[in-house]
């Protein structure tokens, strides 16, 4: 099952089947969603950061709070992100940094700003 991600009027929406959401009764933890439609993530200066692989959702009001991005290996050093030993590095990007989602996820910051955003505690 693949969920579809859209961005309309400044709101990120994720469409999936109801049975995918049945286990979402926890209100104190954000819900992690995987199996999203794969989209490239780019910055305002045209650099490809990685691929959208998931999202976090606030189950109390059903809003997407952050996107999970699997970083390209060339970008890991540029963003000062610690790379796991045997896996690809993943980061959580707040939805406030998303400018648009269409064929790609376009962020509203450049690489320098994105590094600063990712360095802040979440």
Steps between C-alpha positions, in 0.01 A plus 500: 500500500635841404363821643473810280637834627359833377560866584203731441455850642789458742366174644668162464257210460564127500246268340490133592247231583308508829633166623851653492391750764311265735794460736517875563351539843809638675465873547825579682736372229528612141393235253774393260383423151707308249429373150445846360521569131873548437588859407832680465561783749673814373614830653444851363853498356413191295692238699340159533505409868352152484174308472177534698446170684252581775330759717404567859142583582339647810218252567307744720423736211613291198758748375831410341774648719818382326628310200754217517766531231761240410809705419718452193845385607665810347281732711565339840832681549366832367225497764727375783273200562638190668472203265394165646754224449298264280199709396419815311480820704146628560394841631172647617416827326225717653208576269562871553799464265288360215420743220319263264433133430432390143725268300770595753501636855633856479636648822493872577864511609841454343764248611659738754163575664399134493818408688409755767142371523614140538752598768223639723359264762156368402 
